[in-house]
Structures are given as C-alpha cells and as structure tokens.
Amino acid sequence: MTTVLLLVILCGVLSIAYAIWATRSVLASDQGTARMQEIASAIREGAQAYLARQYMTIAIVGVIVFLVSWWLLSIYAAIGFAIGAVLSGAAGFIGMNVSVRANVRTAQAASRSLAAGLSVAFKSGAITGLLVAGLALLGVSVYFYVLTGPLGLAVSDRTVVDALVALGFGASLISIFARLGGGIFTKGADVGGDLVGKVEAGIPEDDPRNPATIADNVGDNVGDCAGMAADLFETYAVTVVATMILGAITFAGTAVVDSVMLLPLAICGACIITSIAGTFFVKLSPNGTIMGALYKGLWASTLLSIVGLAIATWGTVGFGDIGQTAKGLEISGLSLFFCGIIGLAVTGLIVWITEYYTGINYRPVRSISQASVSGHGTNVIQGLAVSLESTALPTIVIVAGIISTYQLAGLYGIAIAVTTMLGLAGMIVALDAFGPVTDNAGGIAEMSGLPSDVRKSTDALDAVGNTTKAVTKGYAIGSAGLGALVLFAAYNSDLAYFVEQASAGNGSGEFSYFQGVAPDFSLTNPYVVIGLFLGGLIPFLFGGIAMTAVGRAASAVVIEVRRQFKEKPGIMAGTERPDYARAVDMLTRAAIREMVIPSLLPVLAPIVVYFLVYAISDKSQAFSAVGAMLLGVIVTGIFVAISMTSGGGAWDNAKKSFEDGFVDSAGVKHFKGSDAHKASVTGDTVGDPYKDTAGPAVNPAIKITNIVALLLLAVLAHL
Amino acid sequence: MTTVLLLVILCGVLSIAYAIWATRSVLASDQGTARMQEIASAIREGAQAYLARQYMTIAIVGVIVFLVSWWLLSIYAAIGFAIGAVLSGAAGFIGMNVSVRANVRTAQAASRSLAAGLSVAFKSGAITGLLVAGLALLGVSVYFYVLTGPLGLAVSDRTVVDALVALGFGASLISIFARLGGGIFTKGADVGGDLVGKVEAGIPEDDPRNPATIADNVGDNVGDCAGMAADLFETYAVTVVATMILGAITFAGTAVVDSVMLLPLAICGACIITSIAGTFFVKLSPNGTIMGALYKGLWASTLLSIVGLAIATWGTVGFGDIGQTAKGLEISGLSLFFCGIIGLAVTGLIVWITEYYTGINYRPVRSISQASVSGHGTNVIQGLAVSLESTALPTIVIVAGIISTYQLAGLYGIAIAVTTMLGLAGMIVALDAFGPVTDNAGGIAEMSGLPSDVRKSTDALDAVGNTTKAVTKGYAIGSAGLGALVLFAAYNSDLAYFVEQASAGNGSGEFSYFQGVAPDFSLTNPYVVIGLFLGGLIPFLFGGIAMTAVGRAASAVVIEVRRQFKEKPGIMAGTERPDYARAVDMLTRAAIREMVIPSLLPVLAPIVVYFLVYAISDKSQAFSAVGAMLLGVIVTGIFVAISMTSGGGAWDNAKKSFEDGFVDSAGVKHFKGSDAHKASVTGDTVGDPYKDTAGPAVNPAIKITNIVALLLLAVLAHL
C-alpha cells in the first residue's frame, strides 16, 4: 500500500523534475536583441508587480481563513488549507515566471523558424501544465501520507477528510481570486487598449505607442497563465479529494477501502508520466499544421494513458470484483478501468467539439464571419447564437458519460472517470499555457520592430491558442459537469454520516447538531426547487458582475490612454515614450478591487442560504436547500461557462478569418480594414470578457460553492 | 356550486362583451387621410396573409394531433385539444385584427393629442388582453362545465383531467408556433430593414422608400400582438388547469374538493372584472407621464383584485379551515387568500424590477448608454452584463413567493398564488398589446408624412412600450418560475396515481403499464441529474436556433432590399414605389419554414428522453429523468428568458436615450447620429431577437415540455 503511495509521490516529483529540466532548457534559449529584452522586462516587471499585489490581498484573506479553520475545525484542516493555497499560488506564480521569460525567447526562436518558436513556447506551457498536475498530486498525496502514516490517523477518519477538503478550499480560494482578478486585468487592458488604440488612434495592436500595450501583454500572463493554472490546480485537487472520499464511503469497512482510496492517486500518477511522454510528441512536421503538432502530443498522452490506467488499476484494486454499491451493483477493477477510458473519451470528444465550434474552418466560425458582412449587430447576433448552440453537444457527451459510468460502477465509477479526465490536466494545461507565451511573443516582435514574417509566425501560433484556450475551458467545465454528482455525493454522504452518528446515541454528544436532521433531496420538496433556483442564479449574477468589472476597467484604461496621448503629444510621433507602468499600476488596483465582491458571492451563498432557510423552516430543509444549490450552480454553470468560452473563441477566430481575407457567400473577399472586419472586431471585443473573465471564472465558482458547503457541514459537526 | 361556475362563465362573457364594446369604440375613431389608410391597409393585408399561412401550417399539425389524441386518449381529449388550439388562435387572430385597424386610428388621434392617441392605442391593447383572459377562462370553465354537468363525469375523473390537459396542449402548440414564427418574422424584418435602410442607405426608420418597412410594421402585429396573445392564453389556461388538478388531488375524497377546484376559476373570473375596471383608470393626467397613466390602471386592477380575491374565496371555500396537506399543514380559506395576495405582490415586484432594469432613467440603461460612448463592443458588453444581472432580483422574488406561499398552504398555496398572478393577465396583456399599435402608428405617421410632432407623440408612446413589453415577458416567465413546482407536482401526482392504481391489483389490468414503477426524484439519483442537464439544455439550444433563424431571415431581407434598390433606382429618388409585398411574402415563407424544427424540440424532448432512458435503464428511471427534465427546463429557462427580455429592453431604451441627447460621465452630450448613438444601435439590433424572438419563446417551450410529459403519462396509462 505504502509502496503505491510512494510511487505516486515519485510521479509527482518526476513532474517537478521535468519542469526544472524544461525551465533550464527554455532559459538557455537566445533572448534576442536588447530592445526585445527591454520590452520583455517591462512585461515581466508588470506581471510580477501584479501578482505580488494580488497574492498580498489574498494572503490577508488567507490568514483569516487559516485562523478560522484552525479555530472551527482543527490544525490539520488549517494546514491543509495552507497547503492548497500555497501550492495553487505557486503553480500560477512559477508558471507565470517561466512564461514571462519564454515570451522573448519564443519571439527570437520564431525569427529562426516556426518549429523553433513552437518548441520554446510549448515547452514553457508544458512547465505550467506539469507543475499544476505535479504540485496538486504531491499536495494531496504527501499530506494524505503524512496524516495516515506518521500521524497515524485512519484513512477515513473525519480529521483526514476535513483536512483534504480544506486543502481543496485553499486551492479554490486562490483560484477564484486569480481567475477573476487576472481575468479583469487582462480583458480590461485588452478591451480598453484596443478601443483607444485600434479604433480611436488607428494604430495596430501591440503598437509601442499605445500606453496600454505593456499592460495588455502583462494581462496575458496574469490572466491566461497564472489564473488558469490556479483554476486547474483546484479542479484537479478537489476532484482527487472528492474521489478519495467517495471511495472511502462506498467501500467503508471492506478490505479494499485502502486500495480504493489510492486508485485516484495512482491514476493521476500514471497520467503524469504519460503527459510528460506526450510532450515529446509535439513536433511540427514539415507539412503539418501547428494544431496537428499539438494534437499529436495530446493523442499520444491519451493513448498512453490507457496503458497507465491499466497499470494503476492493476497495482491498486486489481481487475477482479471488489465489492458492491449500496444498490447492489457488483463493481470490478475492470469496470473501473472502463470508466477511466470513458473519462478519456469524454476529454477527446470535448476537445473535438470545442475545436469544431471555435476552429476557423468550420460552420460556426464561418457563420459569424458571414454575419459580419451585414454589420456589427448581425455579427453579435450570430456569435450569441453560436455560443448558445455550442452547449448542446458537450452536454450530451457529459450526460452519456454520467450514464455509462454509473451503469458500470455506480457513483464511484463516475468519480474515476472524472479523475482520469483530469489526469490529463498536465497535457491540456500545456496546450493552453503556451497561448499567452505566443501572444506575448507577437507583441514583442511588433514592439521591437522584428521583420513581419516573425509576426506572421507568432500570429499563426496565436490563432491556434484561441482554440486551445477554449478547449481547456471546455475541459475544465466538462469535468465539473461530469463531477457534479461526485461533489454532491460527497456533501450528501457527509451529511448522512453526521446524522447517523448523531442518532447512534452513544452518549458522547458528538455531532449532536445533526440530531433529528432528515434532508429531503426530492424534487417534490419546494426547498430543493428554491435551492436549484438560487444555485442557478450564481453563474448569471457572477457573470454579470464580472462583465461589468471588465467594462469599468476598460473604460479606466481608455481615459488613462487618452490622457497620455493628450499630455504627451510626442507619443504618437514616436519621439516620446508612453508611461506604460501607470496603465499597469492602474489596472492592478482596479482588478484587485473588483475581484473581491464577486469572489465572495460563491463563498457566502451556501452559508447565507443555509441560515436563512434554517430561520424560516428547519435544519433539514436548510440542508436540502444547500444541497440543491450545489446542483443548481452546476446546472446553469455548465451552460453559461460553455456558451461564454466557446462563443468567445468563435468570435475571436471569426475576426482572425479576415486577416487572410474572408470570402462571403456572394463570393466577395473581405480583408482586414473592411467594414466586415470592423464588425468582427466588435464581436471579438464582446467575446473577450465572455471567454477570458466571466466564463472561466464560473468553474471555480461552482467548485467553491461545493467546497464551502462541505466545510459548513464540518464546522457544524464541531459545534 | 353550479352557480359559482355559471358566474365564472358570466365573467368570461363580460370580457367578450367589453372586447366588442371597445372594438366598436376603436373602429368608430377617425381613420385619417387616404394616404394613411392606404399604408394601413398594406400592413393589414400583410399581417392577415401571414397569419392565414401560419394557421394553415399549424392546422396541418393540429389535425394530426387531434386524430392522434382521439386514438391514443379519448374524443374528449381530442375536443379539448381543439378548443385550446382554436381559442388560443382566435385570441391572437382577433387581437391582431383589431390592432391592424387601431394603428391608423391611433396615428390620427395622436395628431389631435397625446392623450387621445394613448386612449385609442390602449383600448386596442385592452381588447387583446381581455380576449386572452376571457377566452381562456371560458374555454376551461365551459368545457369543465360540459364534462362534469351534462356529460355527468366526476370532477376528478381521469377523462376530465386528460381533456383539460389536452386543452392546455392545444393552446401550447399554437403559442410556440405563434411566438417563434411571429418572432422570426418581426425581427427578421426589423433587423434586416434597419441594416440595409438605416445603415447602408442612410434613410430613417419607417421611411416609405425602404421596401422592408411594411414588413417591419406587419411584424409588430404578428409577433408582438398575435404571438404574445397566444403565449399568454396558454400560460393562463395551463396554470388554471394545473391548479384545478392539484386542488382535486390535494383534497381528494374530502367534502371541499368541488369548491377547491372552482376556486382558481372564481379568482380568474373576479380578476377579469377588476381588469375591466382597471382599464377605465388609464387616463393621461395633465402633467402626468404615459407610464404613470398605465400604472394607474395596473395599480387600480391590483388593488381591486384584493377585493375580488376575497369574494372569490368567500364564494367557494370560505375563510375557515378546509383540510390538511399530506404533510399535516392545516389549510384555511384565509391562508389561500393570503397566497393570492402574495401572487399579486410578486406581480407588482416583477413589474417594478423590470421597469428598473429597462427604464430609461435608471442605472442599468444609463450604464449601457455610457458604455456606448466608448464603442460598439463596450455597449454590447455592458448590455450583456445588465442582462445577466437582471435575473437576480426576480429570482429572489420568485423564491420568496414559493417559500411564503408553501409555508402558508403547501403546494396548493403556490398554485393559488400563480393563478392570482395570472388573473391579472387581462390588464398586463393590455399594457403590452398597445405597444405594436403605437409602433405601427409611428410608422404610418412617418410614411404618410404627418407633421413631426405626431411622430413625437407616437415615439413617446412607443418608448413606454419597450418597458411594458419587457414587463409582460418578465411576468409570464415569473409565473412559470413560481408555477414550476405546480406543473412538476401535476406530473408527479399523476404518476403516483397511475402507479397506485396499477399496484392496487383490482384485476382490471388498468394502468398495468405502471406496475412496479417507483420513480426516484432525489438529487442523489444520476438520472435526475441528467434530466436536469437535458432539460436545462432546451432553453439554450432553442435560443441558439431562434437567434440563427432571425439572422438568416434578416440576411434574406437585406439581399431582397438591396436587389430592389438596384433594380428600381427610382425608389431612392421617391419616384418609384418599392415592392412591399415581396418582402412580406418572403419573410412569411422564411418564418414559417424556420419555426417548425425549434418548435418540435420541446415537444419531442420528453418523449425521446423517456424512451432512451427506458432503453438504457428501466421505466422508473425513465420517469425520474423526464420529471427532472421538467424542472431543468425551468431552472435554466427562467434565467435565459429574463436575461434576454430585460437585456433586450435595456438595449432598446439605451438607444432611445440618445434621441433626446445623452449626457455622458464627462459631461459631453451625444445626439442621434453620433458615434455613441451608432454603437447603441448595434446593441439594439442584438437585443431585438433576444427580447422578441428567443427570450419570449422560452416560456411556451417550458410549458410545452411540461404538458407533453403529462400527456405522455396519460397515453402510457391507456396502453
């Protein structure tokens, strides 16, 4: 048993080793000219300054939560919280620090060849990806090892469960702040900079005369790299923890319980190895596309993961029968192995569907390009139509995944499928995190006046980034949808455990708070229906606040840039240097200020609903309403998130379709600068906060609502 | 008992009498100049031609459904279906025929005074409103009377229940076709006409040189008048029927069951009287606003309805205790009376919230106007932010309504609240249906070259119409949200009834299909979760298809108008008359063609889900999944519908704010024709299909999913 756990920890260490190796390899690349380095250092300083301020703000919240969880729960929970928060922050911090160094090296490499640019950029992305997976796995497995080994706690002891849940909460709290703060920063800079630069001043994107251009590049790193890394870290950690807990519950009291709890860790360990292996398959073939090169890596990881999954199953639970679910379904290791394969299939299908909805060569994006020909309004209408429609196929895939894995191995089967799905996080994040690097590389190429073919290479890399970014987000939210039942089951079985212990009447008075509680999760219960409504409201309200925040930050940027243009007339002539730092500083303050209120929404919502319903009705109904809220937030969240991220990606690529000239249905070719292209820029602007702020932040909002509900139970149990 | 029923029927007859009186009064008004009459007759002919073709298409579907329900259920069900379909269609048909005659008379009256214009337009709206309420009430009460009186069936006989449900289905089928077909027609004409007229040719809205201008005015009538009337007819009928069924179930076997079933009919009867009374309060006071005049009527109806509610309660169940719910809650007539008052309060709050989010003087619309100053993109971003945010307060009001009425009188209390809410439909629809009349009046004033102050009067009426239209839609979807549990309860108790009868084992073999069925509606059941997901998908997919259909219809209009401008160069010079009929005809065909597929989505979805889940698992899980689907479609539907209708209204009024000049935060005043105004036009274009096609069609989609599920049960019971 311990051997398997140590092997898992070794896999985690290997991912760190890969990250170190890859970092050295990236840093060893040529840094380009002095001008390029100067620009890169401005971006780096801005990004570091932002992240320092963001982490400082979160640290204040973090210290309070640390103390509160120590007081209300235990020191183990408090330490778990700290581990989750620190590692989640570290994944983002290190990833971003590599990213801000890889950008200039990618620009330099791209000036040699497209393949060289891809190589540096992808390696940088892979560092973030493997750090996310590795640190999350290490955090969970090492802490689990320490608690159950040296500290001698039973694997299914409440203290262990609480400590792991607190670890998830630490990761979640960082991720929601990082996603929102980073998202507001990056899109405030992007939208604001474009409005005043491209539209008013008529200068191209990334033109060094635009005072917001450094802020825009800083934003790519803090939002798309650090924010995304924290988000996926959290999804990964929460899923693994929830699967372990569910395994402990499903097989409680049987001989296999220890191996069942190790299975998710073993799967993740194996998938880290296959992800590392997959990175070596990402190579641009002579006549191949960039997307093709990336897919080679993804498919290699996926196929190898089947082998890894088999080994992980064999090494823990074996392939034979291991027990029955509460409903009498016989579960075997083989059926769990098939559930894992379904998880991989769901990943593959979601990648494929997202590519269809956001790829430049398919109907959805082409329909938006076509609609741009008749104007701004029709572009936005068609974009919204695509964004709404894009939710259909992923939902059907998720539903099929839920049904098939449940039929195979009950709830634990669903959990194993989600775990396997997230096992590939290292590879998927790598595909995503290379986006900001190439985006920055393009900016640096533009600002330092590199030849236009370098920009063309970085643009080609960047266009692929739009799709891979949408893919990662679809993958994250898809795993949340598939995992909805797992998180709800964790809540439900925790609650059932407390109620059972309370009514056991052993005189100890433990969990006495839960005496007589009988939650009713049936849809016939009005408190379940209001829970669904209130949970369903969160993604909408949250999205609305996030969009408003971006609008406000962008307006502030517009005013600042206009002020600089006015006060320093030499900027436009190119004789005066704009004050880049002011825009960065202003956005930093705006983003940090704007991120706090919406971040608290999913944290406070379950608590407020619990106590309000308790005041109106009773504890049972209050627990029922909160439970329903957990599903409500996913039921609307999955649609809001998918529609925003796919729609945004489609708008962005519809705009890009004009760069090579878009041939409309009447055979007329529209180029950059045409009216149709201008209409497509409007859609892209709308899509920016959709896909990079509001949409992706829905995922941590879902997770945090769930985790807070679990912690609420734990705290009430301590009363 | 029969006395009360006859009194209710009398109230229904009174509403028809009011409609006849008001129609004569409208028709007696001055029709204006020959030019005005010529334009009005073109609009009238187009609208009639469209409606004739639409009803022809629906008739084909209707005859098939009639025969199938005769075959699968009973002749009573088939007749019920026919009554629902014919009356729902009639409400729309008559309302629209008055509307296309009132438009020119309103224009003429407005040339005398604003108050006179308001009077004619509102009277025309009130005709539609009272026809909707009156015909729906008559349909349900007369058929109920015939079935239970002359035909001698017991009030809670399955045949009666099936017949009433079929009546609801008839109304629903018409309403989804009418909402979608009308919505696609009107917004295809509006968006397409604006794009090519305002943007390309630079001619104002409603300019007679625009070949799409008659189509635009036709669209106002067929979409906003006929479509809306059919929708509210259906909501009204389905709610009354569901409340009656729920009353029959809750009080089955007790002495009060007959009076409990009459209570919803009595409430609606009383509210028709108060709605008629309210219409006489709508008068423009010397210094008052138009909205103020309308609100006087609404508040008068609402306050009088409290008295009506008291009389209805007193005349049926009385104020004393009448029985207990299954959970042991004592229900009194007084508590039901309070539930009714809560229903009125929910209506008032939703009106107030919608006015806040769409009114021109409040923060949300002003924030969109402000965002227009920085461009098209920020206008759309802020509009989407407002649209997402606008879901919050209505949801909280609905949740509060559910909880408070449930605490007072259980599920039946919720049902009474919804019934009372819909009792006001006559008045609310009147507020809405006056919108297309004033919109048309403005068009006629413009096209016939009336002095600009006439246009100013009609514009002022029209601006109010944007808010009242959003109010009606918020009200319709709000009642759906509040009624969600009632519809689900109808499904659940029908199912329970069949299962109970089947297992009673009386040897008759009746309902044998349901033997051994044990649905599990708990959120812990994965089939419930997939039901929620699949139901939740319907509004998104449906919305996406509807938006695409509008975009396609609008593009077709653009091409047609461009062709006419090219082939008839005299049009722009004003020497040649455009071929208005071609655009109308083309849109008619497009709308009818595009409405069929999305309309079938909510009809087929429950059936497909039932048989798929049955094939994979068993009957119990299939019924569970379908039940969850009914709630899933409401949980996302309510957010999608509110966000689309409020957001669209806000965009429209943000555009209107530039007509009198909008002062931005920097103190600069932006007028019509400014860049900020142009940006606001983009938002308005996007909002058009949002608020008039996709958003409002969500309501019938929710209702039809529910009704089909009930019919599915009835059909399976006959196997």
Chai-1 contact restraints between the chains, C-beta under 6 A:
chainA,res_idxA,chainB,res_idxB,connection_type,confidence,min_distance_angstrom,max_distance_angstrom,comment,restraint_id
A,L195,B,S374,contact,1.0,0.0,6.0,A-B,restraint_1
A,L195,B,G375,contact,1.0,0.0,6.0,A-B,restraint_2
A,V199,B,G375,contact,1.0,0.0,6.0,A-B,restraint_3
A,A371,B,G551,contact,1.0,0.0,6.0,A-B,restraint_4
A,S374,B,L195,contact,1.0,0.0,6.0,A-B,restraint_5
A,S374,B,S555,contact,1.0,0.0,6.0,A-B,restraint_6
A,S374,B,V558,contact,1.0,0.0,6.0,A-B,restraint_7
A,G375,B,L195,contact,1.0,0.0,6.0,A-B,restraint_8
A,G375,B,V199,contact,1.0,0.0,6.0,A-B,restraint_9
A,H376,B,H376,contact,1.0,0.0,6.0,A-B,restraint_10
A,H376,B,T682,contact,1.0,0.0,6.0,A-B,restraint_11
A,G377,B,T682,contact,1.0,0.0,6.0,A-B,restraint_12
A,G377,B,T685,contact,1.0,0.0,6.0,A-B,restraint_13
A,G377,B,V686,contact,1.0,0.0,6.0,A-B,restraint_14
A,T378,B,G551,contact,1.0,0.0,6.0,A-B,restraint_15
A,V380,B,V380,contact,1.0,0.0,6.0,A-B,restraint_16
A,V380,B,V686,contact,1.0,0.0,6.0,A-B,restraint_17
A,I381,B,M547,contact,1.0,0.0,6.0,A-B,restraint_18
A,I381,B,G551,contact,1.0,0.0,6.0,A-B,restraint_19
A,I381,B,V686,contact,1.0,0.0,6.0,A-B,restraint_20
A,I381,B,P689,contact,1.0,0.0,6.0,A-B,restraint_21
A,Q382,B,G551,contact,1.0,0.0,6.0,A-B,restraint_22
A,L384,B,M547,contact,1.0,0.0,6.0,A-B,restraint_23
A,A385,B,G544,contact,1.0,0.0,6.0,A-B,restraint_24
A,A385,B,M547,contact,1.0,0.0,6.0,A-B,restraint_25
A,A385,B,T548,contact,1.0,0.0,6.0,A-B,restraint_26
A,L388,B,F540,contact,1.0,0.0,6.0,A-B,restraint_27
A,L388,B,G543,contact,1.0,0.0,6.0,A-B,restraint_28
A,L388,B,G544,contact,1.0,0.0,6.0,A-B,restraint_29
A,E389,B,G544,contact,1.0,0.0,6.0,A-B,restraint_30
A,T391,B,F540,contact,1.0,0.0,6.0,A-B,restraint_31
A,A392,B,L541,contact,1.0,0.0,6.0,A-B,restraint_32
A,T395,B,F533,contact,1.0,0.0,6.0,A-B,restraint_33
A,T395,B,L537,contact,1.0,0.0,6.0,A-B,restraint_34
A,V399,B,I530,contact,1.0,0.0,6.0,A-B,restraint_35
A,V399,B,F533,contact,1.0,0.0,6.0,A-B,restraint_36
A,I402,B,P526,contact,1.0,0.0,6.0,A-B,restraint_37
A,I402,B,I530,contact,1.0,0.0,6.0,A-B,restraint_38
A,Y406,B,P526,contact,1.0,0.0,6.0,A-B,restraint_39
A,L485,B,P526,contact,1.0,0.0,6.0,A-B,restraint_40
A,L485,B,V529,contact,1.0,0.0,6.0,A-B,restraint_41
A,N492,B,T524,contact,1.0,0.0,6.0,A-B,restraint_42
A,F521,B,S522,contact,1.0,0.0,6.0,A-B,restraint_43
A,F521,B,L523,contact,1.0,0.0,6.0,A-B,restraint_44
A,F521,B,T524,contact,1.0,0.0,6.0,A-B,restraint_45
A,S522,B,F521,contact,1.0,0.0,6.0,A-B,restraint_46
A,S522,B,S522,contact,1.0,0.0,6.0,A-B,restraint_47
A,L523,B,F521,contact,1.0,0.0,6.0,A-B,restraint_48
A,L523,B,L631,contact,1.0,0.0,6.0,A-B,restraint_49
A,T524,B,N492,contact,1.0,0.0,6.0,A-B,restraint_50
A,T524,B,F521,contact,1.0,0.0,6.0,A-B,restraint_51
A,P526,B,I402,contact,1.0,0.0,6.0,A-B,restraint_52
A,P526,B,Y406,contact,1.0,0.0,6.0,A-B,restraint_53
A,P526,B,L485,contact,1.0,0.0,6.0,A-B,restraint_54
A,V529,B,L485,contact,1.0,0.0,6.0,A-B,restraint_55
A,I530,B,V399,contact,1.0,0.0,6.0,A-B,restraint_56
A,I530,B,I402,contact,1.0,0.0,6.0,A-B,restraint_57
A,L532,B,V635,contact,1.0,0.0,6.0,A-B,restraint_58
A,F533,B,T395,contact,1.0,0.0,6.0,A-B,restraint_59
A,F533,B,V399,contact,1.0,0.0,6.0,A-B,restraint_60
A,G536,B,V635,contact,1.0,0.0,6.0,A-B,restraint_61
A,L537,B,T395,contact,1.0,0.0,6.0,A-B,restraint_62
A,F540,B,L388,contact,1.0,0.0,6.0,A-B,restraint_63
A,F540,B,T391,contact,1.0,0.0,6.0,A-B,restraint_64
A,F540,B,F639,contact,1.0,0.0,6.0,A-B,restraint_65
A,L541,B,A392,contact,1.0,0.0,6.0,A-B,restraint_66
A,G543,B,L388,contact,1.0,0.0,6.0,A-B,restraint_67
A,G544,B,A385,contact,1.0,0.0,6.0,A-B,restraint_68
A,G544,B,L388,contact,1.0,0.0,6.0,A-B,restraint_69
A,G544,B,E389,contact,1.0,0.0,6.0,A-B,restraint_70
A,M547,B,I381,contact,1.0,0.0,6.0,A-B,restraint_71
A,M547,B,L384,contact,1.0,0.0,6.0,A-B,restraint_72
A,M547,B,A385,contact,1.0,0.0,6.0,A-B,restraint_73
A,T548,B,A385,contact,1.0,0.0,6.0,A-B,restraint_74
A,G551,B,A371,contact,1.0,0.0,6.0,A-B,restraint_75
A,G551,B,T378,contact,1.0,0.0,6.0,A-B,restraint_76
A,G551,B,I381,contact,1.0,0.0,6.0,A-B,restraint_77
A,G551,B,Q382,contact,1.0,0.0,6.0,A-B,restraint_78
A,S555,B,S374,contact,1.0,0.0,6.0,A-B,restraint_79
A,V558,B,S374,contact,1.0,0.0,6.0,A-B,restraint_80
A,L631,B,L523,contact,1.0,0.0,6.0,A-B,restraint_81
A,V635,B,L532,contact,1.0,0.0,6.0,A-B,restraint_82
A,V635,B,G536,contact,1.0,0.0,6.0,A-B,restraint_83
A,V635,B,V635,contact,1.0,0.0,6.0,A-B,restraint_84
A,T636,B,T636,contact,1.0,0.0,6.0,A-B,restraint_85
A,T636,B,F639,contact,1.0,0.0,6.0,A-B,restraint_86
A,F639,B,F540,contact,1.0,0.0,6.0,A-B,restraint_87
A,F639,B,T636,contact,1.0,0.0,6.0,A-B,restraint_88
A,T682,B,H376,contact,1.0,0.0,6.0,A-B,restraint_89
A,T682,B,G377,contact,1.0,0.0,6.0,A-B,restraint_90
A,T685,B,G377,contact,1.0,0.0,6.0,A-B,restraint_91
A,V686,B,G377,contact,1.0,0.0,6.0,A-B,restraint_92
A,V686,B,V380,contact,1.0,0.0,6.0,A-B,restraint_93
A,V686,B,I381,contact,1.0,0.0,6.0,A-B,restraint_94
A,P689,B,I381,contact,1.0,0.0,6.0,A-B,restraint_95
